Amino acid sequence: MEGSSIVQQCQAQQLDASSSSSYNSSHLELLSCITSNLTSTDERLSLAVDFLFLLFSTTLVFFMQAGFAMLCAGSVRLKNVQNSMLKNLLDACGAAIGFWTFGYSFAYSPANFSLDNSLPSQSFIGRHYFLLTGLDVSEYPFWLFQFAFAATSATIVAGTLAERCQMIAYLFYSLVLTGFVYPVVVRAIWSEYGILNRATGSVFGPGSDIGMIDFAGSGVVHVTGGATALLATWFLGARKGRFYDLRGREIEDPKPFPAHSAALQVIFICLFACITLSFVSGGFS
């Protein structure tokens, strides 16, 4: 139907020209018009498919929040399940606020004071697109996809902070990680302005063999989240009542804190195995 309308539109455009042009010339112009319109249509269709695929991958990556929620809920004591689930919800909320306000700007915006992308230069953080101001609408699906990655990096730490951290402190951590710490790592490795991006030219110069390539986030997402979790565990220490009593005295026989639901832990494994595929597939877009 759309092809017929394109032909009719081109015929109407060539109607006047055909009276003053030769037969072969007018038909060549008609074919050129049809080809140009079909090419434009194919480009729009290709862009729409890319956006749809990116949004689908975003949905799968964000669904990993549910998987980590199952893991945390199944690994804590029954009395702390509600607290653990709420912290996983705060992950998504804090990540949305942090990545929307500062995170995306620090990670992907140009380094120079003008928005002239023809002159990319490596830098520590970006200086534009705060609150997504000035960001082209066509980049919104990419922002959403990157937000899902940021939320995943933040929720990796949820398990290590289970039964150890208060709500306000946890929300503050989510904001800091997704608003500054994670974006700095993203910029260095994934952004075209990154100092370690080997694909676009690291700080060591274009074409240099020194740099880093991280396709699906093994280092950017998981190592960042894991390193943060390790620091948080060292800083907070063991859960109260396990190795030390409430007064800080060492307990001779450490008290076990058994996980209350192995079923929830298995659900996490199944979800994680399936959703991990979207990390790789979404990276192609």
C-alpha positions in Angstrom: 0.0 0.0 0.0 2.8 2.4 0.9 4.7 1.4 -2.3 1.7 2.3 -4.4 1.4 5.7 -2.8 5.0 6.4 -3.4 4.6 5.6 -7.1 1.5 7.8 -7.4 3.3 10.6 -5.6 6.3 10.4 -7.9 4.1 10.2 -11.0 2.3 13.4 -9.8 5.7 15.1 -9.3 6.9 14.0 -12.8 3.6 14.9 -14.6 4.7 18.4 -15.5 8.2 17.5 -16.1 7.3 14.8 -18.6 5.7 17.2 -21.0 8.9 19.1 -21.5 11.3 16.2 -21.2 12.1 13.2 -23.4 10.4 9.8 -22.8 13.6 8.1 -21.4 14.5 11.1 -19.3 11.1 11.4 -17.6 11.1 7.7 -16.8 14.6 7.8 -15.4 13.5 10.7 -13.2 10.5 8.7 -12.1 12.6 5.6 -11.2 15.0 7.9 -9.3 12.2 9.4 -7.3 10.8 6.0 -6.4 14.2 4.7 -5.4 14.9 7.7 -3.3 11.5 7.4 -1.4 11.9 3.7 -0.9 15.4 4.2 0.5 14.1 6.8 2.9 11.3 4.5 4.0 13.8 1.6 4.5 16.0 3.9 6.7 13.0 4.9 8.8 11.9 1.3 9.2 15.4 0.2 10.1 15.6 2.9 12.7 12.3 1.8 14.2 13.4 -1.8 14.3 16.6 -0.8 16.1 14.7 1.2 18.6 12.2 -1.6 19.2 15.1 -4.1 19.7 16.9 -1.7 22.1 13.7 -1.2 24.1 13.1 -5.0 24.3 16.7 -5.5 25.5 16.2 -2.8 28.0 13.2 -4.5 29.4 15.1 -7.8 29.8 18.1 -6.1 31.5 15.8 -4.2 33.8 14.0 -7.4 34.7 17.2 -8.5 36.3 16.1 -6.4 39.2 13.5 -9.0 39.9 16.1 -11.7 39.8 18.4 -10.0 42.3 15.3 -9.3 44.5 14.6 -13.1 44.5 18.3 -13.8 45.4 18.3 -11.3 48.3 14.9 -12.3 49.6 15.9 -16.0 49.5 19.3 -15.4 51.2 18.2 -13.4 54.2 16.3 -14.4 57.3 12.5 -14.4 57.0 12.1 -11.4 59.2 14.2 -9.3 56.9 12.6 -10.2 53.5 10.4 -7.1 53.4 13.4 -4.9 54.1 15.5 -6.6 51.4 12.8 -6.3 48.8 12.3 -2.6 49.5 16.1 -2.0 49.1 15.9 -3.6 45.7 13.1 -1.2 44.8 15.2 1.7 46.0 17.9 0.5 43.7 15.7 1.2 40.7 14.4 4.5 42.0 17.9 5.8 43.1 19.4 4.7 39.8 16.7 6.5 37.8 17.3 9.8 39.7 21.1 9.5 39.7 21.5 8.6 36.1 18.9 11.1 34.9 20.4 14.0 36.7 24.1 13.6 36.4 25.0 10.0 35.4 24.3 10.1 31.7 25.9 13.5 31.4 29.1 12.4 33.0 29.2 9.2 31.0 28.3 10.2 27.4 28.2 14.0 26.9 30.9 15.9 25.0 33.9 17.1 26.9 34.3 20.4 25.1 32.1 23.4 26.0 30.5 23.4 22.5 28.3 20.5 21.3 30.5 20.1 18.2 30.9 16.4 18.1 33.3 16.7 15.2 36.0 17.5 17.7 35.9 14.7 20.3 38.5 14.8 23.0 39.1 12.4 25.9 38.2 13.6 29.3 37.3 12.4 32.8 33.6 13.4 32.7 31.2 15.2 30.4 29.7 18.6 30.8 26.4 18.5 29.0 23.0 16.9 29.0 22.3 17.4 32.8 18.7 16.3 33.4 18.8 15.2 29.7 18.6 18.9 28.7 19.7 19.3 25.1 19.7 15.6 24.4 18.1 14.6 21.1 14.8 12.7 21.4 16.3 9.9 19.2 18.8 9.2 22.0 16.2 8.5 24.6 16.1 4.7 23.9 19.8 4.6 24.4 19.5 6.5 27.7 16.9 4.0 28.9 19.2 1.1 27.9 22.1 2.6 29.8 19.9 3.3 32.8 19.0 -0.4 33.0 22.8 -1.2 33.1 23.3 1.4 35.8 20.5 0.0 37.9 22.0 -3.5 37.5 25.4 -2.4 38.6 23.8 -0.8 41.7 21.7 -3.8 42.6 24.7 -6.2 42.6 25.6 -4.6 45.9 22.2 -5.3 47.4 23.1 -8.8 48.5 26.3 -7.7 50.4 24.4 -4.9 52.2 21.4 -7.2 53.2 20.7 -7.0 56.9 23.6 -4.6 57.3 22.4 -1.1 56.1 19.7 1.3 56.8 17.3 2.5 54.1 18.5 6.2 54.0 22.1 5.1 53.7 21.2 2.6 51.0 19.3 5.2 48.9 22.3 7.6 49.2 24.6 4.8 48.0 22.4 4.2 45.0 22.4 7.8 44.0 26.2 8.2 44.4 27.0 5.0 42.5 24.7 5.7 39.5 25.2 9.4 39.5 29.0 9.5 39.6 31.0 6.3 40.3 29.5 4.1 37.6 29.3 6.9 34.9 33.0 7.6 35.3 33.8 4.0 34.6 31.4 4.0 31.7 32.9 7.1 30.2 36.5 5.8 30.4 35.6 2.5 28.6 32.4 2.8 26.6 32.2 6.5 25.6 33.9 7.8 22.5 35.4 10.5 24.7 36.7 7.9 27.2 40.4 7.8 28.1 40.6 4.0 27.9 38.3 3.4 24.9 40.5 1.5 22.4 37.9 1.5 19.6 37.7 5.3 19.3 41.2 6.2 20.5 42.4 6.0 24.0 44.4 8.6 25.9 47.5 6.9 24.4 46.4 8.0 20.9 44.2 6.8 18.0 45.1 3.4 16.8 47.0 2.6 20.0 47.0 -1.1 21.1 46.7 0.2 24.7 43.2 0.5 25.8 40.1 -1.5 26.9 37.3 -3.2 25.1 34.2 -4.3 27.1 31.4 -5.4 24.9 28.7 -6.6 27.3 29.6 -5.0 30.6 31.7 -7.7 32.3 34.0 -5.0 33.6 32.0 -1.8 33.4 28.9 -3.2 35.1 29.8 -6.3 37.1 33.3 -5.5 38.2 32.2 -2.0 39.2 29.3 -3.4 41.2 31.4 -6.2 42.7 34.2 -3.9 43.7 31.7 -1.6 45.4 30.2 -4.6 47.2 33.6 -5.6 48.5 34.3 -2.2 49.8 30.8 -2.0 51.4 31.3 -5.3 53.1 34.7 -4.3 54.5 33.3 -1.0 55.7 30.1 -2.3 57.3 31.5 -5.6 58.7 29.6 -8.7 59.6 25.9 -8.7 60.5 25.2 -8.0 64.1 24.8 -11.0 66.3 26.6 -13.4 64.0 30.3 -13.1 65.1 29.9 -10.4 67.7 27.1 -9.6 70.1 25.2 -6.3 70.3 27.9 -4.9 72.7 30.7 -5.8 70.3 32.0 -8.8 72.2 33.2 -11.8 70.2 30.9 -14.8 70.2 32.8 -18.1 70.8 30.4 -20.1 68.5 29.3 -17.9 65.6 25.5 -17.9 65.2 24.4 -19.2 61.8 22.0 -17.1 59.7 20.5 -19.6 57.3 18.8 -18.5 54.1 15.1 -19.0 54.4 14.2 -20.0 50.8 16.3 -22.0 48.4 13.4 -21.8 45.9 13.8 -18.0 45.4 17.6 -18.5 45.0 17.0 -21.0 42.2 14.5 -18.6 40.5 17.3 -16.0 40.5 19.7 -18.4 38.7 17.1 -19.2 36.0 16.3 -15.5 35.5 20.0 -14.5 35.5 20.9 -17.2 32.9 18.1 -16.0 30.5 18.6 -12.2 31.0 22.3 -12.4 30.6 21.7 -13.0 26.9 20.1 -9.6 26.6 23.3 -8.0 27.8 25.1 -9.4 24.8 22.3 -9.0 22.2 21.5 -5.4 23.3 25.1 -4.5 23.0 24.9 -5.0 19.2 22.4 -2.2 18.9 
